[in-house]
Amino acid sequence: MNFPDNLKYTKDHEWISLEGNVATIGVTDFAQRELGDIVFVDISSVGNALAAHEIFGTIEAVKTVSDLFLPLSGTITEVNAELENNPELVNTDPYAAGWMVKMTVDNPADFDTLLDAAAYEALVG
C-alpha cells in the first residue's frame, strides 16, 4: 500500500496535506481498499465550520456506507466536484484526483499532532 511521506494521517483513515492554512483531505489507500468499489461520495458541508473529528460527509461503497471525519477544526471551502460523476477516483487515485474537500484550518499547528506515514503504516499493519 501507498502512504506518501508528505501527508499526515488519522486513525479514521483520512489523509491531509497542508499549505499555509489550507488543507486538502481524502481517504487513504488502505481505506479505499477496505471499502471496495466506491459508488457515491456525499459531502454537503461546504461553508460549514466544523470541529476536528466531526463528520463532514459519507462515502458509499458497494457493501457499506462510512462516515468521513474531519482531521482538523476549520471551515470546508471546496468539494471535489469530479467525485459527483466519478466516485471511483477515490479507488484509482486516492491521494490526487480522489481528494474530497479543501478547508481553511483554524490552527495550522494542529497538523503536527496527526500521524506521519510511518505511524499510520504501523497502525494499519
N, CA, C and O atoms as CSV, one atom per row, in Angstrom:
chain,resi,resn,atom,element,x,y,z
A,1,MET,N,N,0.827,-1.184,0.000
A,1,MET,CA,C,0.000,0.000,0.000
A,1,MET,C,C,0.871,1.247,0.000
A,1,MET,O,O,2.048,1.210,0.359
A,2,ASN,N,N,0.272,2.329,-0.404
A,2,ASN,CA,C,0.991,3.577,-0.591
A,2,ASN,C,C,0.598,4.577,0.495
A,2,ASN,O,O,-0.581,4.884,0.666
A,3,PHE,N,N,1.602,5.086,1.233
A,3,PHE,CA,C,1.388,6.122,2.246
A,3,PHE,C,C,2.434,7.215,2.053
A,3,PHE,O,O,3.505,7.153,2.657
A,4,PRO,N,N,2.140,8.223,1.212
A,4,PRO,CA,C,3.125,9.269,0.931
A,4,PRO,C,C,3.637,9.960,2.195
A,4,PRO,O,O,2.867,10.271,3.103
A,5,ASP,N,N,4.943,10.192,2.235
A,5,ASP,CA,C,5.594,10.811,3.391
A,5,ASP,C,C,5.219,12.282,3.593
A,5,ASP,O,O,5.345,12.800,4.702
A,6,ASN,N,N,4.763,12.955,2.542
A,6,ASN,CA,C,4.456,14.380,2.647
A,6,ASN,C,C,3.077,14.659,3.238
A,6,ASN,O,O,2.691,15.818,3.394
A,7,LEU,N,N,2.332,13.599,3.568
A,7,LEU,CA,C,0.991,13.749,4.114
A,7,LEU,C,C,0.967,13.362,5.585
A,7,LEU,O,O,1.883,12.705,6.080
A,8,LYS,N,N,-0.083,13.772,6.275
A,8,LYS,CA,C,-0.369,13.306,7.632
A,8,LYS,C,C,-1.628,12.451,7.551
A,8,LYS,O,O,-2.372,12.514,6.573
A,9,TYR,N,N,-1.860,11.648,8.594
A,9,TYR,CA,C,-2.935,10.664,8.573
A,9,TYR,C,C,-3.681,10.649,9.894
A,9,TYR,O,O,-3.171,11.115,10.913
A,10,THR,N,N,-4.910,10.103,9.870
A,10,THR,CA,C,-5.697,9.962,11.089
A,10,THR,C,C,-5.991,8.490,11.342
A,10,THR,O,O,-5.852,7.653,10.451
A,11,LYS,N,N,-6.394,8.192,12.558
A,11,LYS,CA,C,-6.795,6.824,12.899
A,11,LYS,C,C,-8.102,6.448,12.211
A,11,LYS,O,O,-8.456,5.270,12.146
A,12,ASP,N,N,-8.821,7.450,11.697
A,12,ASP,CA,C,-10.061,7.210,10.956
A,12,ASP,C,C,-9.805,7.017,9.463
A,12,ASP,O,O,-10.750,6.912,8.681
A,13,HIS,N,N,-8.524,6.968,9.059
A,13,HIS,CA,C,-8.095,6.645,7.700
A,13,HIS,C,C,-8.295,7.772,6.691
A,13,HIS,O,O,-8.512,7.520,5.506
A,14,GLU,N,N,-8.221,9.012,7.166
A,14,GLU,CA,C,-8.156,10.149,6.256
A,14,GLU,C,C,-6.705,10.613,6.145
A,14,GLU,O,O,-5.914,10.448,7.073
A,15,TRP,N,N,-6.373,11.193,4.997
A,15,TRP,CA,C,-5.068,11.837,4.825
A,15,TRP,C,C,-5.313,13.339,4.718
A,15,TRP,O,O,-6.411,13.788,4.387
A,16,ILE,N,N,-4.260,14.102,5.007
A,16,ILE,CA,C,-4.366,15.554,4.943
A,16,ILE,C,C,-3.035,16.144,4.503
A,16,ILE,O,O,-1.971,15.748,4.977
A,17,SER,N,N,-3.120,17.102,3.584
A,17,SER,CA,C,-1.943,17.898,3.221
A,17,SER,C,C,-2.258,19.335,3.626
A,17,SER,O,O,-3.420,19.740,3.662
A,18,LEU,N,N,-1.222,20.091,3.926
A,18,LEU,CA,C,-1.427,21.455,4.399
A,18,LEU,C,C,-0.467,22.394,3.694
A,18,LEU,O,O,0.740,22.157,3.650
A,19,GLU,N,N,-1.030,23.480,3.135
A,19,GLU,CA,C,-0.243,24.560,2.539
A,19,GLU,C,C,-0.736,25.853,3.171
A,19,GLU,O,O,-1.836,26.320,2.876
A,20,GLY,N,N,0.090,26.428,4.047
A,20,GLY,CA,C,-0.346,27.604,4.807
A,20,GLY,C,C,-1.441,27.180,5.760
A,20,GLY,O,O,-1.216,26.345,6.636
A,21,ASN,N,N,-2.641,27.755,5.597
A,21,ASN,CA,C,-3.761,27.328,6.427
A,21,ASN,C,C,-4.844,26.625,5.610
A,21,ASN,O,O,-5.978,26.485,6.067
A,22,VAL,N,N,-4.490,26.180,4.390
A,22,VAL,CA,C,-5.428,25.463,3.522
A,22,VAL,C,C,-5.052,23.987,3.485
A,22,VAL,O,O,-3.945,23.612,3.096
A,23,ALA,N,N,-6.008,23.164,3.901
A,23,ALA,CA,C,-5.791,21.717,3.928
A,23,ALA,C,C,-6.613,21.043,2.843
A,23,ALA,O,O,-7.720,21.474,2.519
A,24,THR,N,N,-6.048,19.973,2.286
A,24,THR,CA,C,-6.755,19.095,1.361
A,24,THR,C,C,-6.879,17.749,2.060
A,24,THR,O,O,-5.924,17.266,2.669
A,25,ILE,N,N,-8.055,17.150,1.970
A,25,ILE,CA,C,-8.350,15.926,2.716
A,25,ILE,C,C,-8.964,14.876,1.801
A,25,ILE,O,O,-9.747,15.188,0.904
A,26,GLY,N,N,-8.592,13.630,2.047
A,26,GLY,CA,C,-9.184,12.499,1.342
A,26,GLY,C,C,-9.079,11.265,2.203
A,26,GLY,O,O,-8.689,11.350,3.367
A,27,VAL,N,N,-9.423,10.109,1.645
A,27,VAL,CA,C,-9.264,8.854,2.378
A,27,VAL,C,C,-8.020,8.143,1.860
A,27,VAL,O,O,-7.615,8.314,0.711
A,28,THR,N,N,-7.432,7.351,2.727
A,28,THR,CA,C,-6.167,6.682,2.411
A,28,THR,C,C,-6.356,5.509,1.463
A,28,THR,O,O,-7.466,5.025,1.242
A,29,ASP,N,N,-5.237,5.072,0.915
A,29,ASP,CA,C,-5.208,3.889,0.071
A,29,ASP,C,C,-5.752,2.690,0.848
A,29,ASP,O,O,-6.511,1.889,0.305
A,30,PHE,N,N,-5.363,2.569,2.121
A,30,PHE,CA,C,-5.864,1.486,2.970
A,30,PHE,C,C,-7.393,1.534,3.061
A,30,PHE,O,O,-8.060,0.512,2.903
A,31,ALA,N,N,-7.941,2.722,3.315
A,31,ALA,CA,C,-9.393,2.871,3.470
A,31,ALA,C,C,-10.135,2.487,2.204
A,31,ALA,O,O,-11.124,1.756,2.260
A,32,GLN,N,N,-9.667,2.973,1.067
A,32,GLN,CA,C,-10.390,2.666,-0.172
A,32,GLN,C,C,-10.325,1.175,-0.489
A,32,GLN,O,O,-11.277,0.622,-1.041
A,33,ARG,N,N,-9.219,0.517,-0.150
A,33,ARG,CA,C,-9.129,-0.933,-0.369
A,33,ARG,C,C,-10.082,-1.695,0.538
A,33,ARG,O,O,-10.710,-2.668,0.121
A,34,GLU,N,N,-10.183,-1.242,1.788
A,34,GLU,CA,C,-11.087,-1.895,2.737
A,34,GLU,C,C,-12.552,-1.703,2.333
A,34,GLU,O,O,-13.364,-2.616,2.481
A,35,LEU,N,N,-12.885,-0.519,1.824
A,35,LEU,CA,C,-14.256,-0.228,1.429
A,35,LEU,C,C,-14.662,-0.974,0.162
A,35,LEU,O,O,-15.812,-1.394,0.031
A,36,GLY,N,N,-13.738,-1.138,-0.761
A,36,GLY,CA,C,-14.065,-1.741,-2.055
A,36,GLY,C,C,-14.464,-0.671,-3.046
A,36,GLY,O,O,-14.073,0.488,-2.908
A,37,ASP,N,N,-15.233,-1.048,-4.035
A,37,ASP,CA,C,-15.600,-0.132,-5.113
A,37,ASP,C,C,-16.482,1.002,-4.589
A,37,ASP,O,O,-17.587,0.772,-4.097
A,38,ILE,N,N,-15.972,2.227,-4.704
A,38,ILE,CA,C,-16.700,3.420,-4.260
A,38,ILE,C,C,-17.734,3.774,-5.323
A,38,ILE,O,O,-17.405,3.900,-6.502
A,39,VAL,N,N,-19.000,3.934,-4.892
A,39,VAL,CA,C,-20.068,4.240,-5.839
A,39,VAL,C,C,-20.679,5.622,-5.628
A,39,VAL,O,O,-21.382,6.125,-6.506
A,40,PHE,N,N,-20.419,6.253,-4.459
A,40,PHE,CA,C,-21.014,7.564,-4.203
A,40,PHE,C,C,-20.268,8.240,-3.061
A,40,PHE,O,O,-19.913,7.601,-2.070
A,41,VAL,N,N,-20.035,9.548,-3.213
A,41,VAL,CA,C,-19.453,10.363,-2.150
A,41,VAL,C,C,-20.430,11.503,-1.892
A,41,VAL,O,O,-20.775,12.249,-2.809
A,42,ASP,N,N,-20.875,11.639,-0.643
A,42,ASP,CA,C,-21.859,12.656,-0.281
A,42,ASP,C,C,-21.233,13.635,0.709
A,42,ASP,O,O,-21.017,13.313,1.877
A,43,ILE,N,N,-20.951,14.831,0.213
A,43,ILE,CA,C,-20.381,15.878,1.058
A,43,ILE,C,C,-21.184,17.151,0.820
A,43,ILE,O,O,-21.143,17.737,-0.261
A,44,SER,N,N,-21.908,17.563,1.845
A,44,SER,CA,C,-22.740,18.767,1.712
A,44,SER,C,C,-22.377,19.793,2.779
A,44,SER,O,O,-23.225,20.556,3.242
A,45,SER,N,N,-21.110,19.798,3.158
A,45,SER,CA,C,-20.687,20.651,4.271
A,45,SER,C,C,-19.913,21.899,3.846
A,45,SER,O,O,-19.269,22.526,4.688
A,46,VAL,N,N,-19.954,22.278,2.573
A,46,VAL,CA,C,-19.240,23.472,2.121
A,46,VAL,C,C,-19.779,24.694,2.856
A,46,VAL,O,O,-20.989,24.896,2.957
A,47,GLY,N,N,-18.860,25.495,3.363
A,47,GLY,CA,C,-19.216,26.698,4.097
A,47,GLY,C,C,-19.414,26.461,5.582
A,47,GLY,O,O,-19.554,27.415,6.346
A,48,ASN,N,N,-19.427,25.206,6.000
A,48,ASN,CA,C,-19.645,24.891,7.408
A,48,ASN,C,C,-18.335,24.919,8.188
A,48,ASN,O,O,-17.306,24.424,7.727
A,49,ALA,N,N,-18.395,25.499,9.364
A,49,ALA,CA,C,-17.279,25.442,10.310
A,49,ALA,C,C,-17.499,24.209,11.178
A,49,ALA,O,O,-18.540,24.074,11.821
A,50,LEU,N,N,-16.525,23.320,11.194
A,50,LEU,CA,C,-16.638,22.065,11.927
A,50,LEU,C,C,-15.434,21.877,12.847
A,50,LEU,O,O,-14.338,22.366,12.573
A,51,ALA,N,N,-15.663,21.167,13.928
A,51,ALA,CA,C,-14.578,20.829,14.848
A,51,ALA,C,C,-13.884,19.561,14.356
A,51,ALA,O,O,-14.457,18.775,13.602
A,52,ALA,N,N,-12.656,19.381,14.790
A,52,ALA,CA,C,-11.934,18.150,14.475
A,52,ALA,C,C,-12.765,16.956,14.933
A,52,ALA,O,O,-13.394,16.990,15.991
A,53,HIS,N,N,-12.756,15.918,14.134
A,53,HIS,CA,C,-13.448,14.648,14.383
A,53,HIS,C,C,-14.945,14.690,14.106
A,53,HIS,O,O,-15.630,13.685,14.298
A,54,GLU,N,N,-15.471,15.838,13.656
A,54,GLU,CA,C,-16.877,15.874,13.260
A,54,GLU,C,C,-17.024,15.250,11.878
A,54,GLU,O,O,-16.078,15.226,11.090
A,55,ILE,N,N,-18.215,14.750,11.597
A,55,ILE,CA,C,-18.500,14.135,10.297
A,55,ILE,C,C,-18.698,15.236,9.260
A,55,ILE,O,O,-19.484,16.160,9.466
A,56,PHE,N,N,-17.972,15.130,8.132
A,56,PHE,CA,C,-18.143,16.116,7.069
A,56,PHE,C,C,-18.816,15.534,5.836
A,56,PHE,O,O,-19.083,16.261,4.878
A,57,GLY,N,N,-19.091,14.246,5.844
A,57,GLY,CA,C,-19.752,13.606,4.717
A,57,GLY,C,C,-19.755,12.103,4.888
A,57,GLY,O,O,-19.381,11.573,5.934
A,58,THR,N,N,-20.195,11.419,3.816
A,58,THR,CA,C,-20.180,9.960,3.817
A,58,THR,C,C,-19.624,9.458,2.495
A,58,THR,O,O,-19.636,10.152,1.479
A,59,ILE,N,N,-19.140,8.238,2.546
A,59,ILE,CA,C,-18.627,7.577,1.356
A,59,ILE,C,C,-19.326,6.223,1.260
A,59,ILE,O,O,-19.369,5.465,2.229
A,60,GLU,N,N,-19.869,5.930,0.085
A,60,GLU,CA,C,-20.634,4.706,-0.104
A,60,GLU,C,C,-19.900,3.778,-1.052
A,60,GLU,O,O,-19.507,4.164,-2.154
A,61,ALA,N,N,-19.726,2.560,-0.605
A,61,ALA,CA,C,-19.151,1.509,-1.434
A,61,ALA,C,C,-20.256,0.496,-1.735
A,61,ALA,O,O,-21.369,0.616,-1.223
A,62,VAL,N,N,-19.951,-0.482,-2.548
A,62,VAL,CA,C,-20.946,-1.480,-2.917
A,62,VAL,C,C,-21.532,-2.158,-1.679
A,62,VAL,O,O,-22.722,-2.475,-1.649
A,63,LYS,N,N,-20.702,-2.381,-0.661
A,63,LYS,CA,C,-21.131,-3.152,0.510
A,63,LYS,C,C,-21.496,-2.327,1.735
A,63,LYS,O,O,-22.152,-2.845,2.639
A,64,THR,N,N,-21.091,-1.046,1.798
A,64,THR,CA,C,-21.238,-0.306,3.045
A,64,THR,C,C,-21.253,1.207,2.818
A,64,THR,O,O,-20.884,1.692,1.748
A,65,VAL,N,N,-21.682,1.935,3.836
A,65,VAL,CA,C,-21.590,3.399,3.870
A,65,VAL,C,C,-20.778,3.763,5.102
A,65,VAL,O,O,-21.037,3.251,6.191
A,66,SER,N,N,-19.793,4.646,4.937
A,66,SER,CA,C,-18.945,5.057,6.057
A,66,SER,C,C,-18.946,6.568,6.193
A,66,SER,O,O,-19.002,7.298,5.204
A,67,ASP,N,N,-18.884,7.025,7.441
A,67,ASP,CA,C,-18.761,8.456,7.710
A,67,ASP,C,C,-17.345,8.919,7.417
A,67,ASP,O,O,-16.389,8.151,7.528
A,68,LEU,N,N,-17.224,10.188,7.039
A,68,LEU,CA,C,-15.935,10.848,6.832
A,68,LEU,C,C,-15.734,11.847,7.961
A,68,LEU,O,O,-16.597,12.690,8.208
A,69,PHE,N,N,-14.598,11.758,8.649
A,69,PHE,CA,C,-14.333,12.604,9.812
A,69,PHE,C,C,-13.279,13.653,9.487
A,69,PHE,O,O,-12.258,13.348,8.871
A,70,LEU,N,N,-13.529,14.882,9.901
A,70,LEU,CA,C,-12.609,15.985,9.655
A,70,LEU,C,C,-11.395,15.866,10.585
A,70,LEU,O,O,-11.566,15.777,11.801
A,71,PRO,N,N,-10.180,15.861,10.039
A,71,PRO,CA,C,-8.990,15.716,10.881
A,71,PRO,C,C,-8.678,16.932,11.752
A,71,PRO,O,O,-8.131,16.788,12.845
A,72,LEU,N,N,-9.021,18.124,11.274
A,72,LEU,CA,C,-8.701,19.368,11.979
A,72,LEU,C,C,-9.921,20.282,11.998
A,72,LEU,O,O,-10.800,20.164,11.144
A,73,SER,N,N,-9.976,21.178,12.954
A,73,SER,CA,C,-11.059,22.158,13.008
A,73,SER,C,C,-10.865,23.207,11.921
A,73,SER,O,O,-9.743,23.613,11.619
A,74,GLY,N,N,-11.979,23.635,11.342
A,74,GLY,CA,C,-11.912,24.664,10.321
A,74,GLY,C,C,-13.189,24.724,9.507
A,74,GLY,O,O,-14.217,24.162,9.887
A,75,THR,N,N,-13.105,25.420,8.371
A,75,THR,CA,C,-14.264,25.630,7.512
A,75,THR,C,C,-14.035,24.977,6.153
A,75,THR,O,O,-13.026,25.225,5.493
A,76,ILE,N,N,-14.986,24.141,5.747
A,76,ILE,CA,C,-14.923,23.489,4.430
A,76,ILE,C,C,-15.141,24.570,3.370
A,76,ILE,O,O,-16.137,25.292,3.406
A,77,THR,N,N,-14.209,24.673,2.435
A,77,THR,CA,C,-14.303,25.714,1.411
A,77,THR,C,C,-14.572,25.166,0.008
A,77,THR,O,O,-15.029,25.896,-0.871
A,78,GLU,N,N,-14.287,23.882,-0.197
A,78,GLU,CA,C,-14.431,23.324,-1.542
A,78,GLU,C,C,-14.615,21.814,-1.455
A,78,GLU,O,O,-14.028,21.145,-0.604
A,79,VAL,N,N,-15.449,21.292,-2.361
A,79,VAL,CA,C,-15.625,19.853,-2.510
A,79,VAL,C,C,-15.146,19.478,-3.906
A,79,VAL,O,O,-15.355,20.226,-4.861
A,80,ASN,N,N,-14.512,18.335,-4.023
A,80,ASN,CA,C,-14.039,17.859,-5.322
A,80,ASN,C,C,-15.250,17.496,-6.181
A,80,ASN,O,O,-15.830,16.424,-6.013
A,81,ALA,N,N,-15.631,18.380,-7.096
A,81,ALA,CA,C,-16.805,18.189,-7.942
A,81,ALA,C,C,-16.663,16.969,-8.858
A,81,ALA,O,O,-17.668,16.400,-9.283
A,82,GLU,N,N,-15.447,16.570,-9.161
A,82,GLU,CA,C,-15.228,15.404,-10.027
A,82,GLU,C,C,-15.796,14.121,-9.421
A,82,GLU,O,O,-16.143,13.186,-10.143
A,83,LEU,N,N,-15.886,14.082,-8.098
A,83,LEU,CA,C,-16.360,12.860,-7.447
A,83,LEU,C,C,-17.850,12.631,-7.653
A,83,LEU,O,O,-18.329,11.509,-7.490
A,84,GLU,N,N,-18.588,13.674,-8.008
A,84,GLU,CA,C,-20.026,13.517,-8.227
A,84,GLU,C,C,-20.304,12.531,-9.362
A,84,GLU,O,O,-21.171,11.666,-9.239
A,85,ASN,N,N,-19.575,12.662,-10.452
A,85,ASN,CA,C,-19.775,11.774,-11.602
A,85,ASN,C,C,-18.746,10.664,-11.688
A,85,ASN,O,O,-18.923,9.710,-12.446
A,86,ASN,N,N,-17.661,10.777,-10.912
A,86,ASN,CA,C,-16.583,9.785,-10.958
A,86,ASN,C,C,-16.109,9.410,-9.557
A,86,ASN,O,O,-14.950,9.650,-9.219
A,87,PRO,N,N,-16.979,8.826,-8.738
A,87,PRO,CA,C,-16.562,8.484,-7.376
A,87,PRO,C,C,-15.432,7.449,-7.336
A,87,PRO,O,O,-14.725,7.324,-6.336
A,88,GLU,N,N,-15.280,6.724,-8.422
A,88,GLU,CA,C,-14.216,5.707,-8.489
A,88,GLU,C,C,-12.814,6.317,-8.460
A,88,GLU,O,O,-11.836,5.587,-8.299
A,89,LEU,N,N,-12.695,7.635,-8.611
A,89,LEU,CA,C,-11.391,8.296,-8.477
A,89,LEU,C,C,-10.800,8.056,-7.093
A,89,LEU,O,O,-9.581,8.060,-6.929
A,90,VAL,N,N,-11.658,7.847,-6.100
A,90,VAL,CA,C,-11.177,7.545,-4.748
A,90,VAL,C,C,-10.424,6.214,-4.755
A,90,VAL,O,O,-9.442,6.052,-4.031
A,91,ASN,N,N,-10.883,5.263,-5.572
A,91,ASN,CA,C,-10.204,3.968,-5.682
A,91,ASN,C,C,-8.944,4.051,-6.537
A,91,ASN,O,O,-7.913,3.482,-6.178
A,92,THR,N,N,-9.020,4.748,-7.654
A,92,THR,CA,C,-7.912,4.735,-8.606
A,92,THR,C,C,-6.799,5.709,-8.275
A,92,THR,O,O,-5.650,5.477,-8.652
A,93,ASP,N,N,-7.112,6.799,-7.574
A,93,ASP,CA,C,-6.108,7.824,-7.291
A,93,ASP,C,C,-6.438,8.550,-5.983
A,93,ASP,O,O,-6.717,9.749,-6.002
A,94,PRO,N,N,-6.409,7.833,-4.836
A,94,PRO,CA,C,-6.890,8.424,-3.580
A,94,PRO,C,C,-6.121,9.652,-3.113
A,94,PRO,O,O,-6.679,10.484,-2.397
A,95,TYR,N,N,-4.846,9.787,-3.501
A,95,TYR,CA,C,-4.027,10.897,-2.989
A,95,TYR,C,C,-3.929,12.089,-3.942
A,95,TYR,O,O,-3.270,13.077,-3.619
A,96,ALA,N,N,-4.564,12.014,-5.092
A,96,ALA,CA,C,-4.502,13.133,-6.029
A,96,ALA,C,C,-5.914,13.428,-6.551
A,96,ALA,O,O,-6.644,14.205,-5.937
A,97,ALA,N,N,-6.300,12.827,-7.657
A,97,ALA,CA,C,-7.603,13.114,-8.260
A,97,ALA,C,C,-8.773,12.755,-7.355
A,97,ALA,O,O,-9.865,13.298,-7.522
A,98,GLY,N,N,-8.566,11.842,-6.388
A,98,GLY,CA,C,-9.634,11.405,-5.496
A,98,GLY,C,C,-9.757,12.190,-4.202
A,98,GLY,O,O,-10.442,11.748,-3.280
A,99,TRP,N,N,-9.103,13.355,-4.112
A,99,TRP,CA,C,-9.250,14.180,-2.899
A,99,TRP,C,C,-10.723,14.526,-2.705
A,99,TRP,O,O,-11.498,14.505,-3.661
A,100,MET,N,N,-11.109,14.844,-1.474
A,100,MET,CA,C,-12.525,15.073,-1.190
A,100,MET,C,C,-12.882,16.520,-0.898
A,100,MET,O,O,-13.785,17.074,-1.525
A,101,VAL,N,N,-12.173,17.147,0.058
A,101,VAL,CA,C,-12.502,18.527,0.411
A,101,VAL,C,C,-11.235,19.340,0.628
A,101,VAL,O,O,-10.155,18.811,0.893
A,102,LYS,N,N,-11.417,20.653,0.503
A,102,LYS,CA,C,-10.401,21.611,0.926
A,102,LYS,C,C,-11.039,22.434,2.033
A,102,LYS,O,O,-12.249,22.665,2.036
A,103,MET,N,N,-10.216,22.870,2.963
A,103,MET,CA,C,-10.723,23.629,4.096
A,103,MET,C,C,-9.712,24.655,4.554
A,103,MET,O,O,-8.512,24.518,4.315
A,104,THR,N,N,-10.209,25.687,5.214
A,104,THR,CA,C,-9.353,26.635,5.909
A,104,THR,C,C,-9.251,26.146,7.347
A,104,THR,O,O,-10.258,26.000,8.039
A,105,VAL,N,N,-8.027,25.896,7.784
A,105,VAL,CA,C,-7.775,25.316,9.101
A,105,VAL,C,C,-7.731,26.425,10.148
A,105,VAL,O,O,-7.119,27.472,9.934
A,106,ASP,N,N,-8.391,26.183,11.287
A,106,ASP,CA,C,-8.391,27.165,12.377
A,106,ASP,C,C,-6.998,27.331,12.984
A,106,ASP,O,O,-6.551,28.454,13.219
A,107,ASN,N,N,-6.310,26.209,13.238
A,107,ASN,CA,C,-4.992,26.249,13.875
A,107,ASN,C,C,-4.033,25.322,13.130
A,107,ASN,O,O,-3.993,24.124,13.412
A,108,PRO,N,N,-3.249,25.865,12.170
A,108,PRO,CA,C,-2.353,25.017,11.386
A,108,PRO,C,C,-1.368,24.196,12.230
A,108,PRO,O,O,-0.889,23.162,11.766
A,109,ALA,N,N,-1.058,24.628,13.447
A,109,ALA,CA,C,-0.140,23.878,14.306
A,109,ALA,C,C,-0.710,22.506,14.675
A,109,ALA,O,O,0.049,21.590,14.990
A,110,ASP,N,N,-2.030,22.357,14.640
A,110,ASP,CA,C,-2.645,21.064,14.948
A,110,ASP,C,C,-2.251,19.984,13.943
A,110,ASP,O,O,-2.335,18.793,14.244
A,111,PHE,N,N,-1.821,20.398,12.752
A,111,PHE,CA,C,-1.371,19.459,11.714
A,111,PHE,C,C,-0.262,18.553,12.253
A,111,PHE,O,O,-0.202,17.367,11.925
A,112,ASP,N,N,0.605,19.120,13.076
A,112,ASP,CA,C,1.739,18.368,13.604
A,112,ASP,C,C,1.342,17.290,14.604
A,112,ASP,O,O,2.163,16.438,14.944
A,113,THR,N,N,0.106,17.311,15.079
A,113,THR,CA,C,-0.349,16.296,16.031
A,113,THR,C,C,-0.865,15.031,15.338
A,113,THR,O,O,-1.126,14.025,15.997
A,114,LEU,N,N,-1.011,15.079,14.023
A,114,LEU,CA,C,-1.518,13.926,13.272
A,114,LEU,C,C,-0.408,12.906,13.031
A,114,LEU,O,O,0.772,13.196,13.228
A,115,LEU,N,N,-0.802,11.715,12.604
A,115,LEU,CA,C,0.156,10.635,12.356
A,115,LEU,C,C,1.001,10.899,11.118
A,115,LEU,O,O,0.491,11.379,10.105
A,116,ASP,N,N,2.298,10.584,11.196
A,116,ASP,CA,C,3.114,10.612,9.981
A,116,ASP,C,C,2.937,9.277,9.252
A,116,ASP,O,O,2.263,8.379,9.756
A,117,ALA,N,N,3.537,9.148,8.075
A,117,ALA,CA,C,3.350,7.949,7.252
A,117,ALA,C,C,3.778,6.681,7.978
A,117,ALA,O,O,3.088,5.665,7.893
A,118,ALA,N,N,4.900,6.717,8.690
A,118,ALA,CA,C,5.391,5.526,9.392
A,118,ALA,C,C,4.428,5.109,10.512
A,118,ALA,O,O,4.164,3.920,10.689
A,119,ALA,N,N,3.912,6.071,11.258
A,119,ALA,CA,C,2.976,5.767,12.340
A,119,ALA,C,C,1.666,5.225,11.791
A,119,ALA,O,O,1.080,4.314,12.376
A,120,TYR,N,N,1.198,5.774,10.674
A,120,TYR,CA,C,-0.035,5.284,10.076
A,120,TYR,C,C,0.154,3.868,9.534
A,120,TYR,O,O,-0.714,3.009,9.697
A,121,GLU,N,N,1.286,3.638,8.893
A,121,GLU,CA,C,1.563,2.301,8.363
A,121,GLU,C,C,1.611,1.272,9.491
A,121,GLU,O,O,1.122,0.153,9.337
A,122,ALA,N,N,2.200,1.653,10.623
A,122,ALA,CA,C,2.245,0.757,11.784
A,122,ALA,C,C,0.827,0.499,12.312
A,122,ALA,O,O,0.526,-0.607,12.762
A,123,LEU,N,N,-0.026,1.498,12.260
A,123,LEU,CA,C,-1.411,1.362,12.728
A,123,LEU,C,C,-2.186,0.347,11.905
A,123,LEU,O,O,-2.903,-0.490,12.455
A,124,VAL,N,N,-2.044,0.420,10.590
A,124,VAL,CA,C,-2.826,-0.462,9.718
A,124,VAL,C,C,-2.147,-1.787,9.425
A,124,VAL,O,O,-2.735,-2.681,8.816
A,125,GLY,N,N,-0.890,-1.902,9.870
A,125,GLY,CA,C,-0.165,-3.157,9.747
A,125,GLY,C,C,0.242,-3.451,8.354
A,125,GLY,O,O,0.864,-4.482,8.097
